[in-house]
Amino acid sequence: MENIINATGSDLIELWFYRSNKIVKKTFKNRTWIFVSGDAYYLTMLEKSLDATNYIYRYASMDDIYGMHRGIQIYLKPSKSMDLAFRIENSFGYRLKIYNADINSTLRFMESNGFEFFKLMNIYDEDINLPTAAIEPVFSGKIMKYVIINGLKCSGNAYEEVYEAIKNNVVIVYKNYSNQFSLFLEEMKKYGYYIKSKFYRERTFESYGRHSYMPSTVRIKDKICIDSDSFVYNESGIAGLFEMSRVSSLPVETVSYITPGTVVSAIEEKEALKRKILIPFRKDDYEVPKNPQEFFNANRGGIVFNPDPGVYENVYEIDFSSMYPGIIVNYRVSPENISGKNTAFLSMFLRKLLNRRLFYKALSSRGDIYSKRNKALKILLLNSFGYTGYKNAKFGRIDVHEKITEIGRKIIEISMRIAENNGFHVMHGVVDSLWLSGPGDIKKTLKEICKNTGIQIVLDSSYKWIAFLPQNNGTGSANRYIGLRNDGTFKIRGIELRRRDSPALVKKFQDHALNILNCDFMELRSRKYMIEKLKDEYKKMENFDIEDFRIEFGVSRHINDYKSKNIIYYLMKNQDYKNTVPGMVISGIIMDKEHNIVKSNSEFFDKKYYEKRLERSFKPFDFIISNSGDKITEFH
């Protein structure tokens, strides 16, 4: 059996077929079209302009999500579509509307010809097994120390071993966060090991107020290259990337470096092409105008209410499976359906994706492949909601975003009433999750909620005990808790163990403390002595490796833009981080916090500073011990 594993090109598409452990390439001509609609007078002017060119065109009637449009369909090469769209836009402005001009050429080719990446004969099937090499050169400054291939340090000639690894594998997973891999490939050429490769510039970007850094990407001829820092790769592995490529008709290399939201947009475009629905080049329907009262009523977001701080036993956490995508699909929410019309194209676009995710979620405990596919699809569905409010999303609109959250609030309200009628007390709630305590029948409750809301809901966790931790002002926090599930695993949110900027010293303490508290609710108070003994051991800070004091910092600006000379500023001045850009993560050991002395490498540390960090990490466990002796409140 042959499988399409990659595609390159634009006007000529080269498909990579994997057959009998070999790559066979086939080249296909690729043609496309754009559609232009508008007033007949301006279409006539466009027609006259087209007559002076070699473009083939025809008048046609086509549908977008709002209805039928009369216009001109222009046939051309994919490489010319954007150029022609810009020229039409420059000549006519918004008098004419342009469609299908900026669709990814590979996606369009794959959909038009009925091709599919990593095609499964059966949805249960395993993925094709492509030979893969994970390569990570380790540098100190610009000097290469050693190379790791598939988790093992090279023992001989590293250049030769990497050359052979690239030669004998199809997928190359590389580490290039500080251009290590790019530097190493260039270094290899000096020693006669030539790998035909291209490097693309690094970039930083801001999303939701947070700076992110994308390292320089590497492309190697006849190989599929994946950056090991890819978010999707880290979350769901190669199997997750294959699944995203499969459902979006984008090459696996592409889905590894674009945002999940862009993959969602590609899936929507793929479904639109399949259903012969036009895709706008520019949007002009971002939001329906609202007066101030309408704006505040619409823009309320999801329900969040804080729990009472304390330690409770026998608590259930119930969670809607992909609530917001489920609302889009089951409540038929779409830009053209805000007022309740019959069509709901966005709902149709996402239905297949939602059903596929729910299928793999049900199978996730049966095998790693299903779990990884589930994770990848979950990432896409989480982004599908956010994308509905993104002004540049092809089928997004603020009003859709607001309608979804409005329905979500109603669903949570209905669920709370059902839970209370079944004998539960609602302790806590965050958007699509509820924490319940009481003697009710949880299976019956879940069944009723699903029946009354139309959204699938599951028992996420049942806890022997859970501690809802207080904020600094003593009130409950929506996202800080430690819970011991009945299966003996912990679910934790908001403590230092989950924070990137916590030193390993702190994380190790909290991990050890959790092991001590892995017991029934009634035993918690008896663990006080063990926790106090553990705290005393860590306060001494003896017998720890210096790396346990290393702290990671996220860089939010260029060094010259720091008005306040803080720890990050002084760490960036260090020789190892002189080329740091916003979005990157750097690390160092604090030697003297009061005087902002921090080094990327050091044999010494500021004991007082790390004592304070430890003291903060003790507080959640002190809270659990001190509150675990209290009786559980009986809810009626």
Secondary structure, 3 states (H helix, E strand, C coil): CCEEEEEEECCEEEEEEEECCEEEEEEEECCEEEEEEECHHHHHHHHHHHHCCCCEEEEEEEEECCEEEEEEEEEECHHHHHHHHHHHHHHHHHHEEEECCCCCHHHHHHHHCCCCECCCCCCCCCCCCCCEEEEEEEEECCEEEEEEECCEECCCCHHHHHHHHHHCCCEEEECCCCCHHHHHHHHHHHCCCCCCEEEECCEEEEECCEEEEECCEEEECCCEEEECCCHHHHHHHHHHHHHHHHHHCCCHHHHHHCCHHHHHHHHHHHHHHHCCECCECCCCCCCCCCCHHHHHHHCCCCCEECCCCEEEEEEEEEEECCHHHHHHHHCCCCHHHCCCCCCCHHHHHHHHHHHHHHHHHHHHHHCHHHHHHHHHHHHHHHHHHHHHCCCCCCCCCHHHHHHHHHHHHHHHHHHHHHHHHCCCEEEEEECCEEEEECCCCHHHHHHHHHHHHCCCEEEEEEEEEEEEEECCCCCEEEEEEEEEECCCCEEEECCHHHCCCCCHHHHHHHHHHHHHCCCCHHHHHHHHHHHHHHHHHHHHCCCCCHHHHEEEEECCCCHHHCCCCCHHHHHHCCHHHCCCCCCCEEEEEEEECCCCEEECCCCCCCHHHHHHHHHHHHHHHHHHHHHCCCCCCCCC
